Amino acid sequence: RFKIQRAMQDRIAFDERLQAAKALIDECLADWTVDARPEIQTLINQAFITDKEGDINTGRVLALRRLGIDDERWVQAMVAIGEALQVVGSKSYLRVYERIGDTDRYQPIALDIAGV
């Protein structure tokens, strides 16, 4: 009737190689936006904005890697981003599900055990 799954999630961060990637991206943007409005650069630079703790959102930076840009500098920057990724820790958590009737389907049960 119930199903419990243990899952692991890695925490990732970037090392200093991210700065090299950012420098290459800045070169690309400088060339590509010579006659463009500065707001265009803001779209890419948004990925590198830090939060209150000074951390960069890894999801936004990694989203840049999905852009199909063929400029050699951009490709090098995306390789540098990939190399800058480091696993800095992991955590495990439990997911609890309840079977829906007599079917093979389950629905998740929300547990807020951290608030207890």
N, CA, C and O atoms as a DFTB+ gen file, in Angstrom:
464 C
 N C O
     1  1       0.818      -1.192       0.000
     2  2       0.000       0.000       0.000
     3  2       0.869       1.266       0.000
     4  3       0.489       2.280      -0.585
     5  1       2.007       1.206       0.643
     6  2       2.912       2.350       0.692
     7  2       4.232       1.991       0.029
     8  3       4.627       0.827      -0.028
     9  1       4.893       3.005      -0.463
    10  2       6.212       2.806      -1.057
    11  2       7.124       3.897      -0.501
    12  3       6.759       5.072      -0.460
    13  1       8.296       3.489      -0.082
    14  2       9.280       4.448       0.440
    15  2      10.532       4.340      -0.419
    16  3      11.042       3.246      -0.660
    17  1      11.023       5.495      -0.879
    18  2      12.245       5.537      -1.678
    19  2      13.261       6.432      -0.991
    20  3      12.930       7.513      -0.504
    21  1      14.485       5.972      -0.960
    22  2      15.588       6.804      -0.476
    23  2      16.309       7.335      -1.704
    24  3      16.681       6.574      -2.597
    25  1      16.501       8.638      -1.739
    26  2      17.162       9.270      -2.879
    27  2      18.353      10.079      -2.381
    28  3      18.385      10.535      -1.238
    29  1      19.326      10.244      -3.265
    30  2      20.508      11.046      -2.951
    31  2      20.530      12.253      -3.889
    32  3      20.142      12.152      -5.054
    33  1      20.976      13.368      -3.381
    34  2      21.113      14.566      -4.203
    35  2      22.479      15.190      -3.936
    36  3      22.841      15.476      -2.795
    37  1      23.219      15.393      -5.010
    38  2      24.528      16.034      -4.887
    39  2      24.365      17.546      -4.858
    40  3      23.540      18.114      -5.574
    41  1      25.164      18.182      -4.020
    42  2      25.266      19.646      -4.039
    43  2      26.471      19.986      -4.895
    44  3      27.570      19.477      -4.671
    45  1      26.259      20.846      -5.871
    46  2      27.359      21.204      -6.763
    47  2      27.660      22.685      -6.645
    48  3      26.791      23.496      -6.324
    49  1      28.897      23.009      -6.911
    50  2      29.365      24.394      -6.909
    51  2      30.433      24.501      -7.989
    52  3      30.861      23.499      -8.562
    53  1      30.849      25.718      -8.252
    54  2      31.868      25.972      -9.259
    55  2      33.178      26.357      -8.590
    56  3      33.187      27.009      -7.546
    57  1      34.289      25.945      -9.204
    58  2      35.580      26.385      -8.702
    59  2      36.036      27.608      -9.505
    60  3      35.248      28.203     -10.240
    61  1      37.306      27.976      -9.360
    62  2      37.823      29.207      -9.970
    63  2      37.799      29.195     -11.495
    64  3      37.910      30.253     -12.114
    65  1      37.658      28.038     -12.108
    66  2      37.605      27.973     -13.572
    67  2      36.366      28.650     -14.145
    68  3      36.306      28.948     -15.338
    69  1      35.383      28.889     -13.288
    70  2      34.196      29.614     -13.748
    71  2      34.567      31.032     -14.167
    72  3      33.952      31.586     -15.078
    73  1      35.558      31.621     -13.518
    74  2      35.989      32.978     -13.874
    75  2      36.589      33.010     -15.277
    76  3      36.401      33.982     -16.008
    77  1      37.303      31.963     -15.654
    78  2      37.860      31.876     -17.009
    79  2      36.732      31.768     -18.025
    80  3      36.788      32.384     -19.089
    81  1      35.708      30.986     -17.697
    82  2      34.553      30.859     -18.589
    83  2      33.847      32.200     -18.730
    84  3      33.441      32.580     -19.828
    85  1      33.704      32.905     -17.636
    86  2      33.029      34.214     -17.661
    87  2      33.813      35.196     -18.525
    88  3      33.215      35.990     -19.251
    89  1      35.129      35.152     -18.456
    90  2      35.956      36.052     -19.266
    91  2      35.758      35.768     -20.755
    92  3      35.666      36.703     -21.551
    93  1      35.691      34.500     -21.140
    94  2      35.447      34.148     -22.540
    95  2      34.049      34.589     -22.984
    96  3      33.870      35.085     -24.096
    97  1      33.070      34.403     -22.111
    98  2      31.710      34.833     -22.429
    99  2      31.667      36.343     -22.607
   100  3      31.006      36.842     -23.518
   101  1      32.366      37.073     -21.744
   102  2      32.410      38.533     -21.866
   103  2      33.032      38.960     -23.201
   104  3      32.579      39.929     -23.812
   105  1      34.064      38.244     -23.654
   106  2      34.663      38.542     -24.966
   107  2      33.638      38.349     -26.076
   108  3      33.512      39.190     -26.966
   109  1      32.920      37.258     -26.021
   110  2      31.887      36.997     -27.026
   111  2      30.845      38.109     -27.025
   112  3      30.489      38.642     -28.076
   113  1      30.367      38.450     -25.844
   114  2      29.328      39.475     -25.752
   115  2      29.817      40.824     -26.258
   116  3      29.071      41.558     -26.906
   117  1      31.069      41.147     -25.962
   118  2      31.614      42.424     -26.433
   119  2      31.602      42.485     -27.960
   120  3      31.260      43.516     -28.540
   121  1      31.971      41.390     -28.605
   122  2      31.972      41.352     -30.069
   123  2      30.563      41.316     -30.650
   124  3      30.264      42.021     -31.614
   125  1      29.718      40.507     -30.072
   126  2      28.378      40.306     -30.620
   127  2      27.452      41.499     -30.429
   128  3      26.485      41.659     -31.174
   129  1      27.738      42.337     -29.441
   130  2      26.802      43.419     -29.105
   131  2      27.375      44.802     -29.376
   132  3      26.980      45.772     -28.728
   133  1      28.295      44.906     -30.320
   134  2      28.928      46.190     -30.614
   135  2      27.886      47.268     -30.889
   136  3      27.965      48.359     -30.325
   137  1      26.926      46.981     -31.734
   138  2      25.914      47.973     -32.078
   139  2      24.559      47.675     -31.437
   140  3      23.543      48.238     -31.844
   141  1      24.541      46.807     -30.456
   142  2      23.274      46.431     -29.817
   143  2      23.076      47.209     -28.522
   144  3      23.998      47.826     -27.988
   145  1      21.866      47.157     -28.051
   146  2      21.561      47.791     -26.769
   147  2      22.192      46.981     -25.631
   148  3      22.337      45.765     -25.751
   149  1      22.565      47.634     -24.536
   150  2      23.232      46.941     -23.424
   151  2      22.352      45.904     -22.745
   152  3      22.862      45.031     -22.042
   153  1      21.043      45.980     -22.941
   154  2      20.150      45.008     -22.319
   155  2      20.411      43.585     -22.809
   156  3      20.122      42.617     -22.106
   157  1      20.963      43.463     -24.024
   158  2      21.273      42.144     -24.564
   159  2      22.319      41.453     -23.684
   160  3      22.190      40.266     -23.383
   161  1      23.343      42.186     -23.277
   162  2      24.375      41.611     -22.407
   163  2      23.779      41.202     -21.063
   164  3      24.205      40.216     -20.462
   165  1      22.808      41.954     -20.603
   166  2      22.190      41.663     -19.315
   167  2      21.553      40.279     -19.301
   168  3      21.542      39.614     -18.265
   169  1      21.026      39.843     -20.431
   170  2      20.378      38.533     -20.492
   171  2      21.354      37.410     -20.149
   172  3      21.010      36.498     -19.397
   173  1      22.562      37.470     -20.690
   174  2      23.559      36.435     -20.405
   175  2      24.169      36.653     -19.024
   176  3      24.374      35.696     -18.278
   177  1      24.455      37.893     -18.685
   178  2      25.088      38.183     -17.398
   179  2      24.194      37.812     -16.217
   180  3      24.684      37.621     -15.104
   181  1      22.892      37.711     -16.452
   182  2      21.944      37.321     -15.407
   183  2      22.328      35.977     -14.787
   184  3      22.089      35.746     -13.602
   185  1      22.910      35.110     -15.574
   186  2      23.297      33.779     -15.085
   187  2      24.368      33.857     -14.007
   188  3      24.497      32.930     -13.207
   189  1      25.140      34.941     -13.964
   190  2      26.266      35.033     -13.038
   191  2      25.970      35.905     -11.816
   192  3      26.867      36.165     -11.014
   193  1      24.751      36.348     -11.672
   194  2      24.394      37.160     -10.505
   195  2      24.372      36.272      -9.263
   196  3      23.865      35.151      -9.302
   197  1      24.920      36.776      -8.171
   198  2      24.978      36.006      -6.934
   199  2      23.767      36.310      -6.050
   200  3      23.144      37.366      -6.163
   201  1      23.448      35.357      -5.167
   202  2      22.362      35.555      -4.222
   203  2      22.893      36.275      -2.973
   204  3      24.030      36.747      -2.962
   205  1      22.079      36.353      -1.944
   206  2      22.464      37.071      -0.721
   207  2      23.693      36.474      -0.049
   208  3      24.460      37.182       0.603
   209  1      23.877      35.153      -0.214
   210  2      25.033      34.491       0.394
   211  2      26.267      34.562      -0.491
   212  3      27.327      34.073      -0.103
   213  1      26.152      35.162      -1.672
   214  2      27.282      35.268      -2.582
   215  2      27.454      34.059      -3.488
   216  3      28.486      33.909      -4.142
   217  1      26.443      33.197      -3.527
   218  2      26.517      31.995      -4.361
   219  2      25.868      32.246      -5.714
   220  3      24.890      32.984      -5.829
   221  1      26.438      31.615      -6.732
   222  2      25.897      31.693      -8.082
   223  2      24.899      30.561      -8.260
   224  3      25.137      29.441      -7.806
   225  1      23.792      30.845      -8.911
   226  2      22.777      29.833      -9.180
   227  2      23.315      28.882     -10.242
   228  3      23.465      29.260     -11.404
   229  1      23.601      27.656      -9.842
   230  2      24.196      26.698     -10.769
   231  2      23.263      26.378     -11.930
   232  3      23.728      26.151     -13.046
   233  1      21.976      26.358     -11.689
   234  2      21.018      26.058     -12.750
   235  2      21.052      27.068     -13.879
   236  3      20.984      26.702     -15.052
   237  1      21.158      28.353     -13.520
   238  2      21.201      29.400     -14.558
   239  2      22.486      29.304     -15.371
   240  3      22.465      29.468     -16.591
   241  1      23.605      29.040     -14.700
   242  2      24.877      28.936     -15.426
   243  2      24.859      27.708     -16.330
   244  3      25.275      27.779     -17.486
   245  1      24.383      26.594     -15.808
   246  2      24.343      25.375     -16.616
   247  2      23.380      25.501     -17.796
   248  3      23.565      24.836     -18.815
   249  1      22.364      26.337     -17.671
   250  2      21.430      26.563     -18.785
   251  2      22.147      27.177     -19.986
   252  3      21.726      26.968     -21.124
   253  1      23.216      27.923     -19.754
   254  2      23.983      28.506     -20.858
   255  2      24.562      27.412     -21.753
   256  3      24.734      27.616     -22.954
   257  1      24.862      26.256     -21.169
   258  2      25.459      25.162     -21.941
   259  2      24.478      24.569     -22.954
   260  3      24.890      23.904     -23.904
   261  1      23.195      24.808     -22.754
   262  2      22.195      24.275     -23.680
   263  2      21.975      25.170     -24.898
   264  3      21.272      24.789     -25.834
   265  1      22.571      26.345     -24.883
   266  2      22.423      27.251     -26.023
   267  2      23.295      26.753     -27.169
   268  3      24.460      26.409     -26.967
   269  1      22.740      26.716     -28.345
   270  2      23.475      26.198     -29.505
   271  2      24.291      27.272     -30.195
   272  3      23.957      27.687     -31.305
   273  1      25.353      27.726     -29.555
   274  2      26.199      28.784     -30.107
   275  2      27.516      28.160     -30.553
   276  3      28.161      27.444     -29.786
   277  1      27.918      28.435     -31.807
   278  2      29.084      27.773     -32.398
   279  2      30.388      28.560     -32.299
   280  3      31.434      28.065     -32.719
   281  1      30.348      29.756     -31.760
   282  2      31.569      30.553     -31.623
   283  2      32.582      29.762     -30.794
   284  3      32.241      29.242     -29.731
   285  1      33.832      29.668     -31.277
   286  2      34.860      28.873     -30.612
   287  2      35.092      29.320     -29.169
   288  3      35.303      28.489     -28.286
   289  1      35.053      30.626     -28.930
   290  2      35.246      31.119     -27.557
   291  2      34.102      30.655     -26.656
   292  3      34.319      30.276     -25.505
   293  1      32.886      30.690     -27.195
   294  2      31.724      30.253     -26.428
   295  2      31.852      28.758     -26.098
   296  3      31.595      28.339     -24.969
   297  1      32.247      27.973     -27.086
   298  2      32.420      26.535     -26.870
   299  2      33.467      26.297     -25.786
   300  3      33.271      25.452     -24.913
   301  1      34.575      27.031     -25.835
   302  2      35.607      26.896     -24.801
   303  2      35.060      27.282     -23.428
   304  3      35.370      26.641     -22.425
   305  1      34.254      28.327     -23.395
   306  2      33.658      28.767     -22.129
   307  2      32.746      27.684     -21.558
   308  3      32.733      27.457     -20.348
   309  1      31.989      27.020     -22.419
   310  2      31.085      25.975     -21.951
   311  2      31.863      24.756     -21.438
   312  3      31.442      24.099     -20.486
   313  1      32.992      24.462     -22.074
   314  2      33.862      23.387     -21.576
   315  2      34.408      23.776     -20.203
   316  3      34.455      22.946     -19.294
   317  1      34.819      25.029     -20.052
   318  2      35.344      25.503     -18.766
   319  2      34.280      25.439     -17.674
   320  3      34.584      25.115     -16.526
   321  1      33.039      25.744     -18.028
   322  2      31.955      25.642     -17.046
   323  2      31.808      24.187     -16.597
   324  3      31.685      23.908     -15.405
   325  1      31.820      23.275     -17.549
   326  2      31.719      21.860     -17.197
   327  2      32.859      21.397     -16.307
   328  3      32.650      20.622     -15.374
   329  1      34.064      21.871     -16.595
   330  2      35.224      21.488     -15.788
   331  2      35.222      22.157     -14.417
   332  3      35.836      21.649     -13.479
   333  1      34.538      23.290     -14.296
   334  2      34.495      24.017     -13.034
   335  2      33.510      23.409     -12.037
   336  3      33.543      23.741     -10.852
   337  1      32.646      22.530     -12.505
   338  2      31.660      21.901     -11.622
   339  2      32.341      20.968     -10.630
   340  3      33.161      20.134     -11.013
   341  1      32.008      21.110      -9.387
   342  2      32.552      20.267      -8.331
   343  2      31.412      19.810      -7.422
   344  3      30.543      20.608      -7.069
   345  1      31.410      18.551      -7.049
   346  2      30.450      18.056      -6.063
   347  2      31.009      18.417      -4.688
   348  3      32.092      17.967      -4.313
   349  1      30.267      19.229      -3.946
   350  2      30.755      19.698      -2.650
   351  2      30.064      19.001      -1.487
   352  3      30.377      19.262      -0.325
   353  1      29.140      18.128      -1.795
   354  2      28.458      17.376      -0.740
   355  2      27.244      16.684      -1.316
   356  3      26.879      16.888      -2.474
   357  1      26.637      15.876      -0.503
   358  2      25.407      15.222      -0.930
   359  2      24.527      15.035       0.292
   360  3      24.990      15.065       1.432
   361  1      23.255      14.843       0.023
   362  2      22.323      14.605       1.109
   363  2      21.327      13.555       0.648
   364  3      21.036      13.426      -0.541
   365  1      20.818      12.818       1.605
   366  2      19.819      11.816       1.281
   367  2      18.476      12.273       1.834
   368  3      18.410      13.019       2.811
   369  1      17.439      11.825       1.208
   370  2      16.099      12.144       1.673
   371  2      15.170      11.004       1.309
   372  3      15.478      10.183       0.445
   373  1      14.031      10.966       1.979
   374  2      13.045       9.920       1.755
   375  2      11.836      10.489       1.035
   376  3      11.412      11.618       1.281
   377  1      11.299       9.687       0.149
   378  2      10.035      10.001      -0.501
   379  2       9.052       8.901      -0.123
   380  3       9.375       7.716      -0.201
   381  1       7.871       9.292       0.281
   382  2       6.850       8.337       0.685
   383  2       5.669       8.468      -0.263
   384  3       5.214       9.572      -0.560
   385  1       5.179       7.325      -0.734
   386  2       4.061       7.286      -1.672
   387  2       2.986       6.352      -1.133
   388  3       3.271       5.409      -0.395
   389  1       1.750       6.635      -1.515
   390  2       0.629       5.762      -1.190
   391  2      -0.008       5.286      -2.477
   392  3      -0.220       6.067      -3.406
   393  1      -0.313       3.997      -2.527
   394  2      -0.921       3.407      -3.722
   395  2      -2.329       3.996      -3.917
   396  3      -3.070       4.216      -2.959
   397  1      -2.661       4.236      -5.167
   398  2      -3.990       4.750      -5.512
   399  2      -4.880       3.547      -5.795
   400  3      -4.776       2.920      -6.849
   401  1      -5.762       3.230      -4.838
   402  2      -6.692       2.115      -4.996
   403  2      -5.966       0.801      -5.254
   404  3      -4.993       0.473      -4.576
   405  1      -6.456       0.050      -6.249
   406  2      -5.847      -1.233      -6.611
   407  2      -4.957      -1.114      -7.846
   408  3      -4.614      -2.123      -8.462
   409  1      -4.586       0.100      -8.206
   410  2      -3.788       0.326      -9.406
   411  2      -2.301       0.186      -9.084
   412  3      -1.907      -0.036      -7.939
   413  1      -1.507       0.323     -10.114
   414  2      -0.053       0.338      -9.936
   415  2       0.476       1.755      -9.775
   416  3       1.689       1.966      -9.773
   417  1      -0.405       2.713      -9.643
   418  2      -0.009       4.127      -9.520
   419  2       0.086       4.519      -8.050
   420  3      -0.640       4.006      -7.198
   421  1       0.998       5.439      -7.781
   422  2       1.194       5.949      -6.430
   423  2       1.117       7.468      -6.451
   424  3       1.454       8.113      -7.444
   425  1       0.670       8.016      -5.342
   426  2       0.705       9.474      -5.196
   427  2       1.622       9.817      -4.034
   428  3       1.641       9.114      -3.024
   429  1       2.386      10.902      -4.178
   430  2       3.328      11.260      -3.098
   431  2       2.587      11.767      -1.860
   432  3       1.540      12.408      -1.952
   433  1       3.154      11.464      -0.729
   434  2       2.647      11.985       0.552
   435  2       3.639      13.048       1.004
   436  3       4.829      12.773       1.155
   437  1       3.148      14.254       1.217
   438  2       4.017      15.359       1.646
   439  2       4.288      15.219       3.142
   440  3       3.366      15.189       3.957
   441  1       5.553      15.135       3.477
   442  2       5.968      15.044       4.881
   443  2       6.846      16.235       5.200
   444  3       7.839      16.482       4.516
   445  1       6.485      16.970       6.232
   446  2       7.306      18.094       6.652
   447  2       7.934      17.746       7.991
   448  3       7.588      18.332       9.016
   449  1       8.857      16.792       7.981
   450  2       9.465      16.365       9.229
   451  2      10.529      17.337       9.711
   452  3      10.931      17.293      10.873
   453  1      10.991      18.221       8.817
   454  2      11.978      19.207       9.249
   455  2      11.354      20.241      10.151
   456  3      12.045      20.825      10.986
   457  1      10.058      20.488      10.006
   458  2       9.373      21.489      10.809
   459  2       8.905      20.973      12.151
   460  3       8.367      21.732      12.956
   461  1       9.104      19.686      12.402
   462  2       8.622      19.080      13.649
   463  2       9.613      19.295      14.754
   464  3       9.385      18.856      15.881
